[in-house]
Amino acid sequence: MKKPRRRFGTDQKATILKRYLVDKVPISDLCDEYGIKPNQIYAWQQVLFDHAESAFQQAGSRAASKLSAQEEKIARLEAKLQQKNEVISELMEENVRSKKANGEL
């Protein structure tokens, strides 16, 4: 009779690999604790190392995207400020013309 397959989530895999690689827990202890074979941990480790480059690329693109969003926000605010200045300028000109027409200036 076959045992049903156990599925480990990404968080569980990361925890097991962290304990193995960072905390230096012996692989035999991890295998006994989680009921898996050493080959499974080595396979997860290989996947981790194969995809480590993409994790760093994503972190860099997030920073660039955040910077780009901030630049866009600054550009919008500067455009809004420019529009406000133009409106104030038009109102001031209209006010001066009105005062001249009424003889106040």
Phi and psi restraints in degrees (range 20) as a CNS / XPLOR table:
assign (resid 1 and name C) (resid 2 and name N)
       (resid 2 and name CA) (resid 2 and name C) 1.0 -85.0 20.0 2
assign (resid 2 and name N) (resid 2 and name CA)
       (resid 2 and name C) (resid 3 and name N) 1.0 145.9 20.0 2
assign (resid 2 and name C) (resid 3 and name N)
       (resid 3 and name CA) (resid 3 and name C) 1.0 -78.8 20.0 2
assign (resid 3 and name N) (resid 3 and name CA)
       (resid 3 and name C) (resid 4 and name N) 1.0 144.6 20.0 2
assign (resid 3 and name C) (resid 4 and name N)
       (resid 4 and name CA) (resid 4 and name C) 1.0 -68.1 20.0 2
assign (resid 4 and name N) (resid 4 and name CA)
       (resid 4 and name C) (resid 5 and name N) 1.0 146.7 20.0 2
assign (resid 4 and name C) (resid 5 and name N)
       (resid 5 and name CA) (resid 5 and name C) 1.0 -68.0 20.0 2
assign (resid 5 and name N) (resid 5 and name CA)
       (resid 5 and name C) (resid 6 and name N) 1.0 138.0 20.0 2
assign (resid 5 and name C) (resid 6 and name N)
       (resid 6 and name CA) (resid 6 and name C) 1.0 -96.2 20.0 2
assign (resid 6 and name N) (resid 6 and name CA)
       (resid 6 and name C) (resid 7 and name N) 1.0 138.5 20.0 2
assign (resid 6 and name C) (resid 7 and name N)
       (resid 7 and name CA) (resid 7 and name C) 1.0 -114.1 20.0 2
assign (resid 7 and name N) (resid 7 and name CA)
       (resid 7 and name C) (resid 8 and name N) 1.0 128.5 20.0 2
assign (resid 7 and name C) (resid 8 and name N)
       (resid 8 and name CA) (resid 8 and name C) 1.0 -103.6 20.0 2
assign (resid 8 and name N) (resid 8 and name CA)
       (resid 8 and name C) (resid 9 and name N) 1.0 133.1 20.0 2
assign (resid 8 and name C) (resid 9 and name N)
       (resid 9 and name CA) (resid 9 and name C) 1.0 -73.8 20.0 2
assign (resid 9 and name N) (resid 9 and name CA)
       (resid 9 and name C) (resid 10 and name N) 1.0 167.4 20.0 2
assign (resid 9 and name C) (resid 10 and name N)
       (resid 10 and name CA) (resid 10 and name C) 1.0 -62.0 20.0 2
assign (resid 10 and name N) (resid 10 and name CA)
       (resid 10 and name C) (resid 11 and name N) 1.0 -34.5 20.0 2
assign (resid 10 and name C) (resid 11 and name N)
       (resid 11 and name CA) (resid 11 and name C) 1.0 -67.7 20.0 2
assign (resid 11 and name N) (resid 11 and name CA)
       (resid 11 and name C) (resid 12 and name N) 1.0 -38.1 20.0 2
assign (resid 11 and name C) (resid 12 and name N)
       (resid 12 and name CA) (resid 12 and name C) 1.0 -67.3 20.0 2
assign (resid 12 and name N) (resid 12 and name CA)
       (resid 12 and name C) (resid 13 and name N) 1.0 -42.6 20.0 2
assign (resid 12 and name C) (resid 13 and name N)
       (resid 13 and name CA) (resid 13 and name C) 1.0 -61.3 20.0 2
assign (resid 13 and name N) (resid 13 and name CA)
       (resid 13 and name C) (resid 14 and name N) 1.0 -44.1 20.0 2
assign (resid 13 and name C) (resid 14 and name N)
       (resid 14 and name CA) (resid 14 and name C) 1.0 -62.8 20.0 2
assign (resid 14 and name N) (resid 14 and name CA)
       (resid 14 and name C) (resid 15 and name N) 1.0 -40.5 20.0 2
assign (resid 14 and name C) (resid 15 and name N)
       (resid 15 and name CA) (resid 15 and name C) 1.0 -63.1 20.0 2
assign (resid 15 and name N) (resid 15 and name CA)
       (resid 15 and name C) (resid 16 and name N) 1.0 -46.2 20.0 2
assign (resid 15 and name C) (resid 16 and name N)
       (resid 16 and name CA) (resid 16 and name C) 1.0 -63.0 20.0 2
assign (resid 16 and name N) (resid 16 and name CA)
       (resid 16 and name C) (resid 17 and name N) 1.0 -45.6 20.0 2
assign (resid 16 and name C) (resid 17 and name N)
       (resid 17 and name CA) (resid 17 and name C) 1.0 -64.9 20.0 2
assign (resid 17 and name N) (resid 17 and name CA)
       (resid 17 and name C) (resid 18 and name N) 1.0 -37.7 20.0 2
assign (resid 17 and name C) (resid 18 and name N)
       (resid 18 and name CA) (resid 18 and name C) 1.0 -64.0 20.0 2
assign (resid 18 and name N) (resid 18 and name CA)
       (resid 18 and name C) (resid 19 and name N) 1.0 -43.1 20.0 2
assign (resid 18 and name C) (resid 19 and name N)
       (resid 19 and name CA) (resid 19 and name C) 1.0 -62.8 20.0 2
assign (resid 19 and name N) (resid 19 and name CA)
       (resid 19 and name C) (resid 20 and name N) 1.0 -37.4 20.0 2
assign (resid 19 and name C) (resid 20 and name N)
       (resid 20 and name CA) (resid 20 and name C) 1.0 -72.9 20.0 2
assign (resid 20 and name N) (resid 20 and name CA)
       (resid 20 and name C) (resid 21 and name N) 1.0 -48.1 20.0 2
assign (resid 20 and name C) (resid 21 and name N)
       (resid 21 and name CA) (resid 21 and name C) 1.0 -84.2 20.0 2
assign (resid 21 and name N) (resid 21 and name CA)
       (resid 21 and name C) (resid 22 and name N) 1.0 -38.3 20.0 2
assign (resid 21 and name C) (resid 22 and name N)
       (resid 22 and name CA) (resid 22 and name C) 1.0 -95.7 20.0 2
assign (resid 22 and name N) (resid 22 and name CA)
       (resid 22 and name C) (resid 23 and name N) 1.0 -50.7 20.0 2
assign (resid 22 and name C) (resid 23 and name N)
       (resid 23 and name CA) (resid 23 and name C) 1.0 -80.8 20.0 2
assign (resid 23 and name N) (resid 23 and name CA)
       (resid 23 and name C) (resid 24 and name N) 1.0 -8.3 20.0 2
assign (resid 23 and name C) (resid 24 and name N)
       (resid 24 and name CA) (resid 24 and name C) 1.0 60.1 20.0 2
assign (resid 24 and name N) (resid 24 and name CA)
       (resid 24 and name C) (resid 25 and name N) 1.0 35.5 20.0 2
assign (resid 24 and name C) (resid 25 and name N)
       (resid 25 and name CA) (resid 25 and name C) 1.0 -73.1 20.0 2
assign (resid 25 and name N) (resid 25 and name CA)
       (resid 25 and name C) (resid 26 and name N) 1.0 131.3 20.0 2
assign (resid 25 and name C) (resid 26 and name N)
       (resid 26 and name CA) (resid 26 and name C) 1.0 -57.9 20.0 2
assign (resid 26 and name N) (resid 26 and name CA)
       (resid 26 and name C) (resid 27 and name N) 1.0 141.5 20.0 2
assign (resid 26 and name C) (resid 27 and name N)
       (resid 27 and name CA) (resid 27 and name C) 1.0 -62.2 20.0 2
assign (resid 27 and name N) (resid 27 and name CA)
       (resid 27 and name C) (resid 28 and name N) 1.0 -31.7 20.0 2
assign (resid 27 and name C) (resid 28 and name N)
       (resid 28 and name CA) (resid 28 and name C) 1.0 -65.8 20.0 2
assign (resid 28 and name N) (resid 28 and name CA)
       (resid 28 and name C) (resid 29 and name N) 1.0 -37.3 20.0 2
assign (resid 28 and name C) (resid 29 and name N)
       (resid 29 and name CA) (resid 29 and name C) 1.0 -66.7 20.0 2
assign (resid 29 and name N) (resid 29 and name CA)
       (resid 29 and name C) (resid 30 and name N) 1.0 -41.0 20.0 2
assign (resid 29 and name C) (resid 30 and name N)
       (resid 30 and name CA) (resid 30 and name C) 1.0 -65.6 20.0 2
assign (resid 30 and name N) (resid 30 and name CA)
       (resid 30 and name C) (resid 31 and name N) 1.0 -40.8 20.0 2
assign (resid 30 and name C) (resid 31 and name N)
       (resid 31 and name CA) (resid 31 and name C) 1.0 -63.8 20.0 2
assign (resid 31 and name N) (resid 31 and name CA)
       (resid 31 and name C) (resid 32 and name N) 1.0 -41.6 20.0 2
assign (resid 31 and name C) (resid 32 and name N)
       (resid 32 and name CA) (resid 32 and name C) 1.0 -65.9 20.0 2
assign (resid 32 and name N) (resid 32 and name CA)
       (resid 32 and name C) (resid 33 and name N) 1.0 -42.5 20.0 2
assign (resid 32 and name C) (resid 33 and name N)
       (resid 33 and name CA) (resid 33 and name C) 1.0 -65.2 20.0 2
assign (resid 33 and name N) (resid 33 and name CA)
       (resid 33 and name C) (resid 34 and name N) 1.0 -42.8 20.0 2
assign (resid 33 and name C) (resid 34 and name N)
       (resid 34 and name CA) (resid 34 and name C) 1.0 -100.4 20.0 2
assign (resid 34 and name N) (resid 34 and name CA)
       (resid 34 and name C) (resid 35 and name N) 1.0 -4.2 20.0 2
assign (resid 34 and name C) (resid 35 and name N)
       (resid 35 and name CA) (resid 35 and name C) 1.0 67.3 20.0 2
assign (resid 35 and name N) (resid 35 and name CA)
       (resid 35 and name C) (resid 36 and name N) 1.0 41.5 20.0 2
assign (resid 35 and name C) (resid 36 and name N)
       (resid 36 and name CA) (resid 36 and name C) 1.0 -126.2 20.0 2
assign (resid 36 and name N) (resid 36 and name CA)
       (resid 36 and name C) (resid 37 and name N) 1.0 170.0 20.0 2
assign (resid 36 and name C) (resid 37 and name N)
       (resid 37 and name CA) (resid 37 and name C) 1.0 -96.6 20.0 2
assign (resid 37 and name N) (resid 37 and name CA)
       (resid 37 and name C) (resid 38 and name N) 1.0 152.4 20.0 2
assign (resid 37 and name C) (resid 38 and name N)
       (resid 38 and name CA) (resid 38 and name C) 1.0 -56.0 20.0 2
assign (resid 38 and name N) (resid 38 and name CA)
       (resid 38 and name C) (resid 39 and name N) 1.0 -35.2 20.0 2
assign (resid 38 and name C) (resid 39 and name N)
       (resid 39 and name CA) (resid 39 and name C) 1.0 -58.0 20.0 2
assign (resid 39 and name N) (resid 39 and name CA)
       (resid 39 and name C) (resid 40 and name N) 1.0 -32.3 20.0 2
assign (resid 39 and name C) (resid 40 and name N)
       (resid 40 and name CA) (resid 40 and name C) 1.0 -66.9 20.0 2
assign (resid 40 and name N) (resid 40 and name CA)
       (resid 40 and name C) (resid 41 and name N) 1.0 -42.6 20.0 2
assign (resid 40 and name C) (resid 41 and name N)
       (resid 41 and name CA) (resid 41 and name C) 1.0 -65.4 20.0 2
assign (resid 41 and name N) (resid 41 and name CA)
       (resid 41 and name C) (resid 42 and name N) 1.0 -41.3 20.0 2
assign (resid 41 and name C) (resid 42 and name N)
       (resid 42 and name CA) (resid 42 and name C) 1.0 -64.3 20.0 2
assign (resid 42 and name N) (resid 42 and name CA)
       (resid 42 and name C) (resid 43 and name N) 1.0 -36.1 20.0 2
assign (resid 42 and name C) (resid 43 and name N)
       (resid 43 and name CA) (resid 43 and name C) 1.0 -65.8 20.0 2
assign (resid 43 and name N) (resid 43 and name CA)
       (resid 43 and name C) (resid 44 and name N) 1.0 -43.1 20.0 2
assign (resid 43 and name C) (resid 44 and name N)
       (resid 44 and name CA) (resid 44 and name C) 1.0 -62.7 20.0 2
assign (resid 44 and name N) (resid 44 and name CA)
       (resid 44 and name C) (resid 45 and name N) 1.0 -39.4 20.0 2
assign (resid 44 and name C) (resid 45 and name N)
       (resid 45 and name CA) (resid 45 and name C) 1.0 -62.7 20.0 2
assign (resid 45 and name N) (resid 45 and name CA)
       (resid 45 and name C) (resid 46 and name N) 1.0 -41.9 20.0 2
assign (resid 45 and name C) (resid 46 and name N)
       (resid 46 and name CA) (resid 46 and name C) 1.0 -62.7 20.0 2
assign (resid 46 and name N) (resid 46 and name CA)
       (resid 46 and name C) (resid 47 and name N) 1.0 -42.3 20.0 2
assign (resid 46 and name C) (resid 47 and name N)
       (resid 47 and name CA) (resid 47 and name C) 1.0 -62.3 20.0 2
assign (resid 47 and name N) (resid 47 and name CA)
       (resid 47 and name C) (resid 48 and name N) 1.0 -42.9 20.0 2
assign (resid 47 and name C) (resid 48 and name N)
       (resid 48 and name CA) (resid 48 and name C) 1.0 -59.0 20.0 2
assign (resid 48 and name N) (resid 48 and name CA)
       (resid 48 and name C) (resid 49 and name N) 1.0 -48.6 20.0 2
assign (resid 48 and name C) (resid 49 and name N)
       (resid 49 and name CA) (resid 49 and name C) 1.0 -69.5 20.0 2
assign (resid 49 and name N) (resid 49 and name CA)
       (resid 49 and name C) (resid 50 and name N) 1.0 -34.8 20.0 2
assign (resid 49 and name C) (resid 50 and name N)
       (resid 50 and name CA) (resid 50 and name C) 1.0 -65.8 20.0 2
assign (resid 50 and name N) (resid 50 and name CA)
       (resid 50 and name C) (resid 51 and name N) 1.0 -31.5 20.0 2
assign (resid 50 and name C) (resid 51 and name N)
       (resid 51 and name CA) (resid 51 and name C) 1.0 -107.1 20.0 2
assign (resid 51 and name N) (resid 51 and name CA)
       (resid 51 and name C) (resid 52 and name N) 1.0 8.9 20.0 2
assign (resid 51 and name C) (resid 52 and name N)
       (resid 52 and name CA) (resid 52 and name C) 1.0 -63.4 20.0 2
assign (resid 52 and name N) (resid 52 and name CA)
       (resid 52 and name C) (resid 53 and name N) 1.0 -36.2 20.0 2
assign (resid 52 and name C) (resid 53 and name N)
       (resid 53 and name CA) (resid 53 and name C) 1.0 -60.6 20.0 2
assign (resid 53 and name N) (resid 53 and name CA)
       (resid 53 and name C) (resid 54 and name N) 1.0 -41.2 20.0 2
assign (resid 53 and name C) (resid 54 and name N)
       (resid 54 and name CA) (resid 54 and name C) 1.0 -66.7 20.0 2
assign (resid 54 and name N) (resid 54 and name CA)
       (resid 54 and name C) (resid 55 and name N) 1.0 -30.8 20.0 2
assign (resid 54 and name C) (resid 55 and name N)
       (resid 55 and name CA) (resid 55 and name C) 1.0 -64.7 20.0 2
assign (resid 55 and name N) (resid 55 and name CA)
       (resid 55 and name C) (resid 56 and name N) 1.0 -39.1 20.0 2
assign (resid 55 and name C) (resid 56 and name N)
       (resid 56 and name CA) (resid 56 and name C) 1.0 -73.1 20.0 2
assign (resid 56 and name N) (resid 56 and name CA)
       (resid 56 and name C) (resid 57 and name N) 1.0 -34.1 20.0 2
assign (resid 56 and name C) (resid 57 and name N)
       (resid 57 and name CA) (resid 57 and name C) 1.0 -65.7 20.0 2
assign (resid 57 and name N) (resid 57 and name CA)
       (resid 57 and name C) (resid 58 and name N) 1.0 -41.3 20.0 2
assign (resid 57 and name C) (resid 58 and name N)
       (resid 58 and name CA) (resid 58 and name C) 1.0 -64.4 20.0 2
assign (resid 58 and name N) (resid 58 and name CA)
       (resid 58 and name C) (resid 59 and name N) 1.0 -39.9 20.0 2
assign (resid 58 and name C) (resid 59 and name N)
       (resid 59 and name CA) (resid 59 and name C) 1.0 -63.5 20.0 2
assign (resid 59 and name N) (resid 59 and name CA)
       (resid 59 and name C) (resid 60 and name N) 1.0 -41.1 20.0 2
assign (resid 59 and name C) (resid 60 and name N)
       (resid 60 and name CA) (resid 60 and name C) 1.0 -67.3 20.0 2
assign (resid 60 and name N) (resid 60 and name CA)
       (resid 60 and name C) (resid 61 and name N) 1.0 -38.9 20.0 2
assign (resid 60 and name C) (resid 61 and name N)
       (resid 61 and name CA) (resid 61 and name C) 1.0 -70.9 20.0 2
assign (resid 61 and name N) (resid 61 and name CA)
       (resid 61 and name C) (resid 62 and name N) 1.0 -31.7 20.0 2
assign (resid 61 and name C) (resid 62 and name N)
       (resid 62 and name CA) (resid 62 and name C) 1.0 -64.9 20.0 2
assign (resid 62 and name N) (resid 62 and name CA)
       (resid 62 and name C) (resid 63 and name N) 1.0 -41.1 20.0 2
assign (resid 62 and name C) (resid 63 and name N)
       (resid 63 and name CA) (resid 63 and name C) 1.0 -65.8 20.0 2
assign (resid 63 and name N) (resid 63 and name CA)
       (resid 63 and name C) (resid 64 and name N) 1.0 -42.3 20.0 2
assign (resid 63 and name C) (resid 64 and name N)
       (resid 64 and name CA) (resid 64 and name C) 1.0 -65.5 20.0 2
assign (resid 64 and name N) (resid 64 and name CA)
       (resid 64 and name C) (resid 65 and name N) 1.0 -39.2 20.0 2
assign (resid 64 and name C) (resid 65 and name N)
       (resid 65 and name CA) (resid 65 and name C) 1.0 -66.7 20.0 2
assign (resid 65 and name N) (resid 65 and name CA)
       (resid 65 and name C) (resid 66 and name N) 1.0 -38.1 20.0 2
assign (resid 65 and name C) (resid 66 and name N)
       (resid 66 and name CA) (resid 66 and name C) 1.0 -65.7 20.0 2
assign (resid 66 and name N) (resid 66 and name CA)
       (resid 66 and name C) (resid 67 and name N) 1.0 -42.2 20.0 2
assign (resid 66 and name C) (resid 67 and name N)
       (resid 67 and name CA) (resid 67 and name C) 1.0 -64.3 20.0 2
assign (resid 67 and name N) (resid 67 and name CA)
       (resid 67 and name C) (resid 68 and name N) 1.0 -42.2 20.0 2
assign (resid 67 and name C) (resid 68 and name N)
       (resid 68 and name CA) (resid 68 and name C) 1.0 -62.4 20.0 2
assign (resid 68 and name N) (resid 68 and name CA)
       (resid 68 and name C) (resid 69 and name N) 1.0 -41.6 20.0 2
assign (resid 68 and name C) (resid 69 and name N)
       (resid 69 and name CA) (resid 69 and name C) 1.0 -63.8 20.0 2
assign (resid 69 and name N) (resid 69 and name CA)
       (resid 69 and name C) (resid 70 and name N) 1.0 -39.7 20.0 2
assign (resid 69 and name C) (resid 70 and name N)
       (resid 70 and name CA) (resid 70 and name C) 1.0 -66.5 20.0 2
assign (resid 70 and name N) (resid 70 and name CA)
       (resid 70 and name C) (resid 71 and name N) 1.0 -40.2 20.0 2
assign (resid 70 and name C) (resid 71 and name N)
       (resid 71 and name CA) (resid 71 and name C) 1.0 -63.6 20.0 2
assign (resid 71 and name N) (resid 71 and name CA)
       (resid 71 and name C) (resid 72 and name N) 1.0 -40.0 20.0 2
assign (resid 71 and name C) (resid 72 and name N)
       (resid 72 and name CA) (resid 72 and name C) 1.0 -63.9 20.0 2
assign (resid 72 and name N) (resid 72 and name CA)
       (resid 72 and name C) (resid 73 and name N) 1.0 -41.5 20.0 2
assign (resid 72 and name C) (resid 73 and name N)
       (resid 73 and name CA) (resid 73 and name C) 1.0 -63.3 20.0 2
assign (resid 73 and name N) (resid 73 and name CA)
       (resid 73 and name C) (resid 74 and name N) 1.0 -42.9 20.0 2
assign (resid 73 and name C) (resid 74 and name N)
       (resid 74 and name CA) (resid 74 and name C) 1.0 -61.8 20.0 2
assign (resid 74 and name N) (resid 74 and name CA)
       (resid 74 and name C) (resid 75 and name N) 1.0 -42.8 20.0 2
assign (resid 74 and name C) (resid 75 and name N)
       (resid 75 and name CA) (resid 75 and name C) 1.0 -63.2 20.0 2
assign (resid 75 and name N) (resid 75 and name CA)
       (resid 75 and name C) (resid 76 and name N) 1.0 -42.0 20.0 2
assign (resid 75 and name C) (resid 76 and name N)
       (resid 76 and name CA) (resid 76 and name C) 1.0 -62.8 20.0 2
assign (resid 76 and name N) (resid 76 and name CA)
       (resid 76 and name C) (resid 77 and name N) 1.0 -43.9 20.0 2
assign (resid 76 and name C) (resid 77 and name N)
       (resid 77 and name CA) (resid 77 and name C) 1.0 -65.9 20.0 2
assign (resid 77 and name N) (resid 77 and name CA)
       (resid 77 and name C) (resid 78 and name N) 1.0 -38.7 20.0 2
assign (resid 77 and name C) (resid 78 and name N)
       (resid 78 and name CA) (resid 78 and name C) 1.0 -65.7 20.0 2
assign (resid 78 and name N) (resid 78 and name CA)
       (resid 78 and name C) (resid 79 and name N) 1.0 -38.8 20.0 2
assign (resid 78 and name C) (resid 79 and name N)
       (resid 79 and name CA) (resid 79 and name C) 1.0 -65.2 20.0 2
assign (resid 79 and name N) (resid 79 and name CA)
       (resid 79 and name C) (resid 80 and name N) 1.0 -41.0 20.0 2
assign (resid 79 and name C) (resid 80 and name N)
       (resid 80 and name CA) (resid 80 and name C) 1.0 -64.0 20.0 2
assign (resid 80 and name N) (resid 80 and name CA)
       (resid 80 and name C) (resid 81 and name N) 1.0 -41.3 20.0 2
assign (resid 80 and name C) (resid 81 and name N)
       (resid 81 and name CA) (resid 81 and name C) 1.0 -64.5 20.0 2
assign (resid 81 and name N) (resid 81 and name CA)
       (resid 81 and name C) (resid 82 and name N) 1.0 -41.2 20.0 2
assign (resid 81 and name C) (resid 82 and name N)
       (resid 82 and name CA) (resid 82 and name C) 1.0 -62.0 20.0 2
assign (resid 82 and name N) (resid 82 and name CA)
       (resid 82 and name C) (resid 83 and name N) 1.0 -43.7 20.0 2
assign (resid 82 and name C) (resid 83 and name N)
       (resid 83 and name CA) (resid 83 and name C) 1.0 -63.1 20.0 2
assign (resid 83 and name N) (resid 83 and name CA)
       (resid 83 and name C) (resid 84 and name N) 1.0 -41.7 20.0 2
assign (resid 83 and name C) (resid 84 and name N)
       (resid 84 and name CA) (resid 84 and name C) 1.0 -61.3 20.0 2
assign (resid 84 and name N) (resid 84 and name CA)
       (resid 84 and name C) (resid 85 and name N) 1.0 -43.4 20.0 2
assign (resid 84 and name C) (resid 85 and name N)
       (resid 85 and name CA) (resid 85 and name C) 1.0 -63.0 20.0 2
assign (resid 85 and name N) (resid 85 and name CA)
       (resid 85 and name C) (resid 86 and name N) 1.0 -39.1 20.0 2
assign (resid 85 and name C) (resid 86 and name N)
       (resid 86 and name CA) (resid 86 and name C) 1.0 -65.1 20.0 2
assign (resid 86 and name N) (resid 86 and name CA)
       (resid 86 and name C) (resid 87 and name N) 1.0 -41.8 20.0 2
assign (resid 86 and name C) (resid 87 and name N)
       (resid 87 and name CA) (resid 87 and name C) 1.0 -64.0 20.0 2
assign (resid 87 and name N) (resid 87 and name CA)
       (resid 87 and name C) (resid 88 and name N) 1.0 -44.7 20.0 2
assign (resid 87 and name C) (resid 88 and name N)
       (resid 88 and name CA) (resid 88 and name C) 1.0 -61.8 20.0 2
assign (resid 88 and name N) (resid 88 and name CA)
       (resid 88 and name C) (resid 89 and name N) 1.0 -41.7 20.0 2
assign (resid 88 and name C) (resid 89 and name N)
       (resid 89 and name CA) (resid 89 and name C) 1.0 -62.0 20.0 2
assign (resid 89 and name N) (resid 89 and name CA)
       (resid 89 and name C) (resid 90 and name N) 1.0 -44.8 20.0 2
assign (resid 89 and name C) (resid 90 and name N)
       (resid 90 and name CA) (resid 90 and name C) 1.0 -62.9 20.0 2
assign (resid 90 and name N) (resid 90 and name CA)
       (resid 90 and name C) (resid 91 and name N) 1.0 -42.2 20.0 2
assign (resid 90 and name C) (resid 91 and name N)
       (resid 91 and name CA) (resid 91 and name C) 1.0 -64.6 20.0 2
assign (resid 91 and name N) (resid 91 and name CA)
       (resid 91 and name C) (resid 92 and name N) 1.0 -39.9 20.0 2
assign (resid 91 and name C) (resid 92 and name N)
       (resid 92 and name CA) (resid 92 and name C) 1.0 -65.1 20.0 2
assign (resid 92 and name N) (resid 92 and name CA)
       (resid 92 and name C) (resid 93 and name N) 1.0 -42.8 20.0 2
assign (resid 92 and name C) (resid 93 and name N)
       (resid 93 and name CA) (resid 93 and name C) 1.0 -61.7 20.0 2
assign (resid 93 and name N) (resid 93 and name CA)
       (resid 93 and name C) (resid 94 and name N) 1.0 -43.8 20.0 2
assign (resid 93 and name C) (resid 94 and name N)
       (resid 94 and name CA) (resid 94 and name C) 1.0 -63.4 20.0 2
assign (resid 94 and name N) (resid 94 and name CA)
       (resid 94 and name C) (resid 95 and name N) 1.0 -39.6 20.0 2
assign (resid 94 and name C) (resid 95 and name N)
       (resid 95 and name CA) (resid 95 and name C) 1.0 -64.4 20.0 2
assign (resid 95 and name N) (resid 95 and name CA)
       (resid 95 and name C) (resid 96 and name N) 1.0 -43.8 20.0 2
assign (resid 95 and name C) (resid 96 and name N)
       (resid 96 and name CA) (resid 96 and name C) 1.0 -65.0 20.0 2
assign (resid 96 and name N) (resid 96 and name CA)
       (resid 96 and name C) (resid 97 and name N) 1.0 -43.5 20.0 2
assign (resid 96 and name C) (resid 97 and name N)
       (resid 97 and name CA) (resid 97 and name C) 1.0 -61.1 20.0 2
assign (resid 97 and name N) (resid 97 and name CA)
       (resid 97 and name C) (resid 98 and name N) 1.0 -41.6 20.0 2
assign (resid 97 and name C) (resid 98 and name N)
       (resid 98 and name CA) (resid 98 and name C) 1.0 -64.5 20.0 2
assign (resid 98 and name N) (resid 98 and name CA)
       (resid 98 and name C) (resid 99 and name N) 1.0 -42.8 20.0 2
assign (resid 98 and name C) (resid 99 and name N)
       (resid 99 and name CA) (resid 99 and name C) 1.0 -65.9 20.0 2
assign (resid 99 and name N) (resid 99 and name CA)
       (resid 99 and name C) (resid 100 and name N) 1.0 -38.7 20.0 2
assign (resid 99 and name C) (resid 100 and name N)
       (resid 100 and name CA) (resid 100 and name C) 1.0 -64.6 20.0 2
assign (resid 100 and name N) (resid 100 and name CA)
       (resid 100 and name C) (resid 101 and name N) 1.0 -42.3 20.0 2
assign (resid 100 and name C) (resid 101 and name N)
       (resid 101 and name CA) (resid 101 and name C) 1.0 -64.5 20.0 2
assign (resid 101 and name N) (resid 101 and name CA)
       (resid 101 and name C) (resid 102 and name N) 1.0 -32.3 20.0 2
assign (resid 101 and name C) (resid 102 and name N)
       (resid 102 and name CA) (resid 102 and name C) 1.0 -88.2 20.0 2
assign (resid 102 and name N) (resid 102 and name CA)
       (resid 102 and name C) (resid 103 and name N) 1.0 -4.2 20.0 2
assign (resid 102 and name C) (resid 103 and name N)
       (resid 103 and name CA) (resid 103 and name C) 1.0 79.4 20.0 2
assign (resid 103 and name N) (resid 103 and name CA)
       (resid 103 and name C) (resid 104 and name N) 1.0 16.7 20.0 2
assign (resid 103 and name C) (resid 104 and name N)
       (resid 104 and name CA) (resid 104 and name C) 1.0 -80.5 20.0 2
assign (resid 104 and name N) (resid 104 and name CA)
       (resid 104 and name C) (resid 105 and name N) 1.0 -17.6 20.0 2
